[in-house]
Amino acid sequence: MSEPRSAHHQADDAKRRLRPAALLFEPPEALEDDEHFFDLESIDDPRDLLARSTELTLAFREAADRATEYQAIAAAQLADPRRFDALSVAAVAARADWSEDYAQRMIEFGRDLLRHGESPGQ
């Protein structure tokens, strides 16, 4: 049976849910240490470890989703036929190390984002 959470821990948990975890760059010395990852190894309480690692997981997912949207917008802009230097689907694919089929889908996704005036992350 688990012990009840203190009011302090519950308030901290509520605050964490309202904002994604900060994605800070690791200091260079930490990158050399395979056991070091966002200071998770220093968290002794498994509840806190689960909470912080979950925050990081969600933050990384959000960051990956936003980066994908920026990729799509850039691909659409590069392939825009109105540009004098427009790239072909094959050229966009080569530049991003994608298949041509995936590049085409990303270009269309980017065009949809641009058409609807959406910024990544909205």
Secondary structure, DSSP 8 states (H G I E B T S, - for coil): ------HHHHHHHHHHHHS--------HHHHT-TT-STTGGG---HHHHHHHHHHHHHHHHHHHHHHHHHHHHHHHHHT-TTSTT---HHHHHHHHT--HHHHHHHHHHHHHHHHTT--TT-
